[in-house]
């Protein structure tokens, strides 16, 4: 009987082993956590089972090109049959670095990126441009060349110092930058990074003057209010509004003291905007008027407080648009007068904040969140700067949120917009529109 059972089990086990060997992903020698670990050390990874798609020398040359450009571009070459469901989301989460991710999987290719370094349309255009290229080496080089011309941000710090480089056939090749005569390229990349950091520090110091004025103005509003929590008629709602405004004031001061880059200022102006709304609610309660609705601050000068209406306004030489305004500026416009515009110092004299330079993007974004700022700034100097990838590289902002999120190359971990790495995959799959694990649609 035992012999019969053994004879029965052996072929069953053999059949199961054969099925497992033929299952999707059986040819993959590494899982995505290993791929991610390799990409944190070098921009190009080639799975051992996909070494026929890109040679070690070609992978190394591609990695050198990316590192020399100091851009957050990641390339993974994986074998046909690799599990594809949520592949970009998982890889982005495991890598934890903001950037552009391209995957060659067998004879198919796709890419996704954080919107802070490249817009979804920009990524789609890059992929479309190389879809007809059958040769993996040519396709990946074309993709990287196009990406380096368009992407914002800089390379992650983990690539500095010539650490572990392109993993091919299971071996980590070290010193790729040095092997390519990259001592000069590495020094140039470090020099470029230092220059950007110096530019950011200078921009922050210029911006600090304006933000300090905003904080001071809000403190003066609190003083003029002359509200005392124990005064006759004060109730819990009034005290809550007042406490919230005081907390916002202290938060703004703390955030500004801790700011290290221009984009850090967004938290400051968000706190000030929130505090001013609390004061508006407190004023309405004290006077017995209806509570104000939550509206953005006055476009012309956020220190004016929450807006009361949207009006049509045409800046000199610009396009007509709808902007939120305070009661005082609405009255001035109704009388045919110009609004009281917030001006700041520039190299060309006093200018409206929207014509003063890219550092004011995070400052404005903190006041005007929720995606309304692009329409407000269309045709202005600041709006034009924010629309380009160079703005994201210098000030860490995607067009539409202005200063939130992480720069290209920043370690954000799982803190990223999942829509950037999902969406068009058709249920989370690789390939833009194919259902299940298919690779159709979108190619």
ROSE-280596 format. One record per residue (C-alpha): residue in one letter; x, y, z. Coordinates in steps of 0.001 Angstrom, whole numbers, plus 500000, padded with zeros to 6 digits. Layout:
ROSE-280596
(site "a", (X, Y, Z));
...
END
This chain:
ROSE-280596
(site "x", (500000, 500000, 500000));
(site "x", (502829, 502428, 500908));
(site "x", (504515, 501697, 497604));
(site "x", (501276, 502446, 495745));
(site "x", (500838, 505780, 497548));
(site "x", (504469, 506717, 496861));
(site "x", (504087, 505875, 493199));
(site "x", (500943, 508010, 493091));
(site "x", (502480, 511009, 494899));
(site "x", (505672, 511243, 492858));
(site "x", (504034, 512078, 489513));
(site "x", (501621, 514506, 491210));
(site "x", (504496, 516392, 492816));
(site "x", (506357, 516412, 489530));
(site "x", (503315, 517804, 487745));
(site "x", (502888, 520537, 490344));
(site "x", (506549, 521475, 490007));
(site "x", (506140, 521728, 486259));
(site "x", (503108, 523959, 486633));
(site "x", (504937, 526253, 489061));
(site "x", (507886, 526479, 486723));
(site "x", (505577, 527553, 483916));
(site "x", (503630, 530075, 486019));
(site "x", (503848, 533791, 485211));
(site "x", (506889, 535360, 486808));
(site "x", (508813, 532087, 487116));
(site "x", (511596, 533493, 484964));
(site "x", (512053, 536504, 487240));
(site "x", (515148, 536049, 489368));
(site "x", (514384, 538969, 491705));
(site "x", (511326, 540477, 493339));
(site "x", (510528, 544179, 493257));
(site "x", (512033, 544865, 496674));
(site "x", (515402, 543703, 495334));
(site "x", (514933, 545720, 492162));
(site "x", (514140, 548771, 494285));
(site "x", (517199, 548270, 496464));
(site "x", (519372, 548153, 493358));
(site "x", (517756, 551304, 491919));
(site "x", (518464, 553203, 495120));
(site "x", (522136, 552596, 494406));
(site "x", (522182, 552953, 490613));
(site "x", (519711, 554215, 487976));
(site "x", (519654, 551033, 485861));
(site "x", (518762, 547491, 486859));
(site "x", (518821, 544447, 484566));
(site "x", (517298, 541249, 485872));
(site "x", (519605, 538245, 485386));
(site "x", (516844, 536541, 483414));
(site "x", (516685, 539555, 481064));
(site "x", (520383, 539947, 480370));
(site "x", (519743, 539088, 476714));
(site "x", (517771, 542336, 476407));
(site "x", (520528, 544667, 477614));
(site "x", (524163, 543723, 478059));
(site "x", (526198, 544614, 481098));
(site "x", (528253, 547142, 479115));
(site "x", (525150, 548787, 477608));
(site "x", (523446, 548955, 481008));
(site "x", (526527, 550544, 482514));
(site "x", (526736, 553129, 479727));
(site "x", (523050, 553964, 480209));
(site "x", (523547, 554370, 483963));
(site "x", (526564, 556610, 483397));
(site "x", (524507, 558833, 481112));
(site "x", (521794, 559265, 483749));
(site "x", (524231, 559852, 486595));
(site "x", (526227, 562406, 484583));
(site "x", (523004, 564320, 483903));
(site "x", (522154, 564256, 487657));
(site "x", (518495, 563481, 486997));
(site "x", (516062, 561126, 488834));
(site "x", (515489, 558647, 485994));
(site "x", (515183, 554943, 486868));
(site "x", (515243, 552096, 484342));
(site "x", (514454, 548440, 485056));
(site "x", (514795, 545652, 482489));
(site "x", (512736, 542595, 483408));
(site "x", (511983, 539292, 481660));
(site "x", (508777, 538359, 479898));
(site "x", (506391, 536740, 482360));
(site "x", (507279, 538996, 485293));
(site "x", (504203, 539697, 487486));
(site "x", (502730, 542990, 486299));
(site "x", (499846, 543882, 488580));
(site "x", (500561, 547216, 490318));
(site "x", (504168, 546906, 489246));
(site "x", (504821, 550665, 489099));
(site "x", (503091, 551445, 492398));
(site "x", (504975, 548675, 494166));
(site "x", (508328, 549608, 492638));
(site "x", (507832, 553302, 493462));
(site "x", (506843, 552437, 497035));
(site "x", (509755, 550057, 497534));
(site "x", (512281, 552458, 495998));
(site "x", (510832, 555398, 497900));
(site "x", (512437, 558019, 495654));
(site "x", (510654, 560699, 493644));
(site "x", (511407, 560375, 489935));
(site "x", (510627, 558901, 486523));
(site "x", (510461, 555088, 486272));
(site "x", (510742, 553234, 482952));
(site "x", (510313, 549463, 482686));
(site "x", (511232, 547272, 479733));
(site "x", (509451, 543964, 480281));
(site "x", (510230, 541442, 477591));
(site "x", (509416, 543254, 474346));
(site "x", (507097, 545785, 476008));
(site "x", (507835, 549178, 477568));
(site "x", (506003, 551651, 479797));
(site "x", (506850, 554440, 482238));
(site "x", (505340, 556460, 485089));
(site "x", (506554, 559453, 487107));
(site "x", (505793, 561626, 490090));
(site "x", (504010, 564697, 488754));
(site "x", (506491, 566921, 490599));
(site "x", (509192, 565974, 488097));
(site "x", (507132, 565384, 484933));
(site "x", (503445, 565701, 484113));
(site "x", (501382, 562614, 483181));
(site "x", (501061, 563977, 479649));
(site "x", (504815, 564434, 479483));
(site "x", (505346, 560814, 480516));
(site "x", (502785, 559632, 477956));
(site "x", (504577, 561562, 475230));
(site "x", (507930, 560033, 476174));
(site "x", (506500, 556518, 476060));
(site "x", (504713, 557093, 472771));
(site "x", (507908, 558398, 471191));
(site "x", (509788, 555138, 471813));
(site "x", (507024, 552549, 471452));
(site "x", (507950, 551729, 467869));
(site "x", (511582, 551003, 468742));
(site "x", (512048, 547252, 468903));
(site "x", (515702, 547088, 469890));
(site "x", (515919, 547335, 473710));
(site "x", (519221, 549225, 473722));
(site "x", (518011, 551809, 471215));
(site "x", (514626, 552147, 472904));
(site "x", (516003, 552687, 476383));
(site "x", (518657, 555136, 475194));
(site "x", (516054, 557123, 473253));
(site "x", (513772, 557142, 476290));
(site "x", (516541, 558297, 478620));
(site "x", (517765, 560973, 476180));
(site "x", (514249, 562409, 475859));
(site "x", (513631, 562142, 479604));
(site "x", (516824, 563956, 480560));
(site "x", (515806, 566916, 478390));
(site "x", (512402, 567216, 480039));
(site "x", (512467, 565998, 483616));
(site "x", (512860, 568197, 486671));
(site "x", (514696, 567432, 489887));
(site "x", (518110, 565950, 490556));
(site "x", (519528, 562505, 491194));
(site "x", (519035, 560869, 494607));
(site "x", (521925, 561232, 497012));
(site "x", (522274, 557443, 497156));
(site "x", (523960, 557549, 493760));
(site "x", (526727, 559854, 495037));
(site "x", (530151, 558520, 495753));
(site "x", (530358, 555772, 493149));
(site "x", (528528, 553189, 495243));
(site "x", (527075, 549918, 493989));
(site "x", (526174, 550318, 490339));
(site "x", (524242, 548474, 487643));
(site "x", (523254, 544987, 488853));
(site "x", (523530, 542664, 485821));
(site "x", (523483, 538853, 485944));
(site "x", (523139, 539066, 489698));
(site "x", (526423, 540960, 490321));
(site "x", (526717, 544536, 491565));
(site "x", (529253, 546454, 489475));
(site "x", (530916, 549158, 491570));
(site "x", (532525, 552399, 490562));
(site "x", (530644, 552983, 487297));
(site "x", (531242, 556705, 487383));
(site "x", (534963, 556269, 487940));
(site "x", (535255, 553516, 485327));
(site "x", (533884, 555826, 482662));
(site "x", (536365, 558516, 483523));
(site "x", (533561, 559939, 485584));
(site "x", (535637, 561717, 488192));
(site "x", (535036, 564968, 486365));
(site "x", (531370, 564125, 485730));
(site "x", (530863, 563275, 489378));
(site "x", (532498, 566516, 490455));
(site "x", (530321, 568410, 488000));
(site "x", (527183, 566759, 489351));
(site "x", (528161, 567627, 492906));
(site "x", (528984, 571174, 491849));
(site "x", (525596, 571525, 490133));
(site "x", (523858, 570218, 493233));
(site "x", (525696, 572703, 495440));
(site "x", (524825, 575526, 493060));
(site "x", (521121, 574630, 493218));
(site "x", (521272, 574471, 496990));
(site "x", (522907, 577912, 497104));
(site "x", (520259, 579289, 494749));
(site "x", (517529, 577874, 496958));
(site "x", (519069, 579399, 500075));
(site "x", (519300, 582784, 498362));
(site "x", (515690, 582523, 497178));
(site "x", (514540, 581587, 500666));
(site "x", (516293, 584583, 502205));
(site "x", (514635, 586910, 499706));
(site "x", (511290, 585263, 500400));
(site "x", (511828, 585417, 504145));
(site "x", (511420, 589204, 504096));
(site "x", (507927, 588922, 502598));
(site "x", (506849, 586074, 504861));
(site "x", (508049, 587896, 507964));
(site "x", (505942, 590870, 506857));
(site "x", (502928, 588545, 506592));
(site "x", (503517, 587082, 510045));
(site "x", (503956, 590552, 511551));
(site "x", (500772, 591794, 509867));
(site "x", (498805, 588869, 511273));
(site "x", (500194, 589482, 514758));
(site "x", (499079, 593110, 514511));
(site "x", (495582, 591949, 513531));
(site "x", (495455, 589824, 516667));
(site "x", (496484, 592833, 518761));
(site "x", (493897, 595140, 517162));
(site "x", (491178, 592592, 517803));
(site "x", (491304, 593262, 521553));
(site "x", (489373, 590089, 522252));
(site "x", (489467, 588695, 525778));
(site "x", (488175, 585153, 526329));
(site "x", (486506, 586270, 529579));
(site "x", (484870, 589399, 528171));
(site "x", (481086, 589753, 528487));
(site "x", (479263, 587942, 525685));
(site "x", (482180, 585665, 524808));
(site "x", (481121, 582062, 524293));
(site "x", (482923, 578788, 523630));
(site "x", (482717, 579165, 519847));
(site "x", (484375, 582593, 520020));
(site "x", (487073, 581313, 522311));
(site "x", (487692, 578364, 519979));
(site "x", (488108, 580697, 516986));
(site "x", (490460, 582930, 518925));
(site "x", (492537, 579998, 520174));
(site "x", (492749, 578606, 516653));
(site "x", (493988, 581955, 515342));
(site "x", (496631, 582175, 518092));
(site "x", (497769, 578625, 517324));
(site "x", (498037, 579460, 513623));
(site "x", (500178, 582488, 514454));
(site "x", (502566, 580400, 516546));
(site "x", (502658, 577663, 513906));
(site "x", (503541, 580165, 511202));
(site "x", (506455, 581485, 513242));
(site "x", (507698, 577962, 513970));
(site "x", (507408, 576813, 510356));
(site "x", (509313, 579851, 509136));
(site "x", (512078, 579351, 511685));
(site "x", (512436, 575753, 510469));
(site "x", (512256, 576544, 506737));
(site "x", (515293, 575436, 504763));
(site "x", (514013, 575675, 501183));
(site "x", (511535, 577974, 499395));
(site "x", (508891, 575217, 499238));
(site "x", (508899, 575015, 503050));
(site "x", (507188, 578405, 503067));
(site "x", (503944, 576893, 501851));
(site "x", (503189, 575586, 505347));
(site "x", (503688, 579096, 506732));
(site "x", (501193, 580795, 504442));
(site "x", (498727, 577923, 504846));
(site "x", (498793, 578548, 508603));
(site "x", (498325, 582295, 508132));
(site "x", (495408, 581795, 505744));
(site "x", (493770, 579422, 508213));
(site "x", (494319, 581846, 511085));
(site "x", (492801, 584778, 509192));
(site "x", (489701, 582753, 508424));
(site "x", (489324, 582023, 512143));
(site "x", (489525, 585749, 512843));
(site "x", (486837, 586409, 510224));
(site "x", (484577, 583877, 511939));
(site "x", (485272, 585452, 515325));
(site "x", (484463, 588926, 514011));
(site "x", (481160, 587662, 512595));
(site "x", (480197, 586015, 515891));
(site "x", (480979, 589159, 517879));
(site "x", (478893, 591349, 515573));
(site "x", (476022, 588885, 515265));
(site "x", (476453, 588526, 511496));
(site "x", (476232, 585258, 509498));
(site "x", (479402, 583202, 509546));
(site "x", (481512, 583683, 506404));
(site "x", (481922, 580869, 503905));
(site "x", (485392, 579452, 503413));
(site "x", (486928, 581324, 500507));
(site "x", (490501, 581939, 499338));
(site "x", (492187, 585134, 500484));
(site "x", (492231, 588313, 498433));
(site "x", (494256, 587672, 495285));
(site "x", (495763, 591145, 495220));
(site "x", (497175, 590850, 498740));
(site "x", (496465, 587850, 500980));
(site "x", (497018, 590078, 504013));
(site "x", (493640, 591625, 503207));
(site "x", (492030, 588463, 504558));
(site "x", (489389, 586138, 503076));
(site "x", (487782, 587213, 499820));
(site "x", (484090, 588064, 499597));
(site "x", (483517, 587643, 495869));
(site "x", (485068, 586733, 492525));
(site "x", (485414, 589601, 490064));
(site "x", (486577, 589922, 486484));
(site "x", (489977, 591573, 486262));
(site "x", (492373, 592255, 483410));
(site "x", (495992, 593007, 484351));
(site "x", (497895, 595479, 482169));
(site "x", (498850, 593632, 478985));
(site "x", (497365, 590384, 480266));
(site "x", (494349, 588147, 479801));
(site "x", (491043, 588653, 481587));
(site "x", (490384, 586286, 484466));
(site "x", (488235, 585782, 487567));
(site "x", (490011, 586529, 490835));
(site "x", (488865, 586400, 494481));
(site "x", (488888, 589844, 496122));
(site "x", (488293, 591372, 499541));
(site "x", (485506, 593885, 500136));
(site "x", (487871, 596880, 499956));
(site "x", (489363, 595889, 496595));
(site "x", (485941, 595058, 495176));
(site "x", (484794, 598569, 496092));
(site "x", (487877, 600091, 494464));
(site "x", (487317, 598142, 491258));
(site "x", (483643, 599125, 491236));
(site "x", (484750, 602772, 491471));
(site "x", (487101, 602360, 488530));
(site "x", (490214, 602403, 490686));
(site "x", (493077, 599936, 490783));
(site "x", (493302, 597313, 493517));
(site "x", (495803, 597483, 496365));
(site "x", (498381, 595024, 495009));
(site "x", (501030, 593314, 497099));
(site "x", (504402, 594359, 495697));
(site "x", (507801, 592944, 496616));
(site "x", (511385, 593929, 495964));
(site "x", (513055, 592540, 492826));
(site "x", (516230, 593304, 490885));
(site "x", (514061, 595575, 488730));
(site "x", (512392, 597468, 491543));
(site "x", (509059, 596891, 493246));
(site "x", (506836, 594461, 491334));
(site "x", (503575, 592551, 492017));
(site "x", (504353, 589229, 493660));
(site "x", (503206, 587332, 490569));
(site "x", (505949, 589025, 488519));
(site "x", (508696, 588652, 491123));
(site "x", (510222, 585228, 490445));
(site "x", (509815, 581499, 491065));
(site "x", (510452, 581546, 494826));
(site "x", (507016, 583102, 495331));
(site "x", (505278, 579984, 493996));
(site "x", (505220, 578124, 497327));
(site "x", (504288, 581365, 499104));
(site "x", (501270, 581843, 496809));
(site "x", (500442, 578127, 496833));
(site "x", (500005, 578124, 500599));
(site "x", (497432, 580874, 500320));
(site "x", (495659, 579639, 497191));
(site "x", (495449, 575850, 497474));
(site "x", (492950, 573538, 495848));
(site "x", (494127, 573971, 492276));
(site "x", (492785, 577502, 491701));
(site "x", (496187, 579153, 491354));
(site "x", (496953, 578188, 487718));
(site "x", (493917, 580111, 486486));
(site "x", (494769, 583099, 488630));
(site "x", (498351, 583268, 487375));
(site "x", (497869, 582497, 483684));
(site "x", (500045, 584740, 481560));
(site "x", (502104, 586053, 484482));
(site "x", (505831, 585595, 484988));
(site "x", (505281, 583332, 487985));
(site "x", (502648, 581264, 486202));
(site "x", (504933, 580710, 483205));
(site "x", (507823, 579644, 485424));
(site "x", (505682, 577176, 487333));
(site "x", (504545, 575490, 484135));
(site "x", (508039, 574216, 483298));
(site "x", (509941, 571235, 484732));
(site "x", (512805, 573509, 485756));
(site "x", (510520, 575007, 488400));
(site "x", (509917, 571559, 489876));
(site "x", (513672, 570971, 489933));
(site "x", (514426, 574227, 491704));
(site "x", (511490, 574625, 494034));
(site "x", (509876, 571193, 494300));
(site "x", (506476, 572057, 492960));
(site "x", (504148, 570500, 490446));
(site "x", (501967, 572885, 488450));
(site "x", (498722, 573039, 490359));
(site "x", (499939, 572446, 493897));
(site "x", (502973, 574740, 494010));
(site "x", (505374, 573686, 496659));
(site "x", (503811, 570555, 498043));
(site "x", (505354, 567121, 497807));
(site "x", (508951, 566172, 497143));
(site "x", (511558, 567140, 494619));
(site "x", (512959, 564702, 492121));
(site "x", (515498, 562540, 493915));
(site "x", (513992, 563158, 497361));
(site "x", (513360, 560137, 499539));
(site "x", (509608, 560264, 500109));
(site "x", (509039, 556602, 500904));
(site "x", (505418, 555691, 500293));
(site "x", (504357, 559348, 500498));
(site "x", (503449, 559927, 496852));
(site "x", (500346, 560366, 494726));
(site "x", (499230, 556829, 493772));
(site "x", (497484, 558269, 490738));
(site "x", (500879, 559084, 489266));
(site "x", (501735, 555386, 489186));
(site "x", (498331, 553842, 488574));
(site "x", (495458, 555287, 486607));
(site "x", (495881, 554191, 483018));
(site "x", (497059, 550689, 483830));
(site "x", (493591, 549195, 483539));
(site "x", (493024, 547886, 487056));
(site "x", (496568, 548576, 488175));
(site "x", (498306, 546490, 485511));
(site "x", (501327, 547259, 483406));
(site "x", (500552, 548427, 479914));
(site "x", (498055, 551289, 479908));
(site "x", (494554, 550031, 479492));
(site "x", (494876, 546265, 479292));
(site "x", (492652, 544300, 481614));
(site "x", (494013, 541573, 483852));
(site "x", (497695, 541100, 483156));
(site "x", (497435, 541855, 479467));
(site "x", (499709, 544322, 477762));
(site "x", (497199, 545776, 475355));
(site "x", (495575, 549175, 475043));
(site "x", (497736, 552326, 475542));
(site "x", (500689, 551008, 473568));
END
